[in-house]
């Protein structure tokens, strides 16, 4: 008679799985674009990292998720008018797939640099992880870099995505460059 081996997980196996996980799946910027012939706006993704390139089933599912994100970033799109001042705000939402899988959207709505009335944009991180405090800190850094130059945001997010996922209770260390500060290690 064959006996079935006990199936249990070791802490080591769980740690390896945690380390293989990515901190986030996508980083998008959502902006408001004026509807033709109307005085209202529609939200749309104006930047996406990483780009979806291979047409696999997973990529098609990801594309479907990405289509929903602008509406969650600007559920009030029809109410917006250009403004000269705006205090940034942080919020989150949850996307639930047909299979019950969950993705969290962590967002920072802010006014881009410039003079005169303009529309806000939303920086949004999509992750499987429910960690509002962590992503709020990441968005603080995104906003700080965005205040200097939008070009400083993307290398930071790339560096963050390439960082190994920390074990529970450990920190993430990200090496980045910031003009005037040189190379930085963020924890």
Buried (B, 14 or more C-beta within 10 A) or exposed (E): EEEEEEEEEEEEEEEEEBEEEBBBBBBBBBBBEEEEEEEEBBBBBEBBBEEBEEEEEEEEBBEEBBEEBBEBBBEEBEEBEEEEEEEBEBBBBEBEEEEEEEBBBBBBBBBBEEEEEBBBBBBBBBBEBEBEEBBBEBBEBBBEBBEEEBEBBBEBBBBBBEBBBBEEEEEBEBEBEBEEEEEEEBE
